[in-house]
Amino acid sequence: MTRYCHRSGFRNLVNRVQTASICTPKSTIQEDSRMAEQTNRDLVLAPGEFAYVLDTTKGIVSVLVGPFKTSPSQTDQTVLWDPATGRYKRVELDKAVQS
């Protein structure tokens, strides 16, 4: 199949494979990057995994246990228990998952 696309003011005939890489609208690229950011922000726990999440507005630490998927809010922070100091320390989302 073929498709017409605009590139540099000229109308070119391009096959569908090239169209995806050459003629992708900016809005599609922006949506893809937002989806990637959202995916990176999701906390996914498989069976047997858990993670500590601190609600910074209330100061409450919750334990999330898999199987579970959530998108933490802006006020939620993933933490790990540090037995040496007796406190929770903040960590990145991908490092918070424990088994």
C-alpha positions, 0 to 999 in steps of 0.5 A: 500500500502507498500513502501520500505525505508532505515533507519539505513542502513537496508531495512524495509517494512513500510506502507505508514502512517509510511513512512511519519513520519519515512522515510521523506527525509531531502530535503523534511523537508527543503522545508517544513520549507522554505514554512512555513517561506514563509507563515509566511512572507505573508501579507494577508488582508481580506475585510475590513482590512488594514495595513501600510507598510514602504518602508525603502529604500524610506521612503514611508508608503503605506496603503494596503487594503484588499482583498489583499495578498503580500509577503513584500520584505526585505526592507518593514517593517510593521508599526502602527501609534502611535497617542501619539508620532505622529510617526509610530512604527515598528511591527511584520507582524501579528500585523500590520493588522487592521480593 
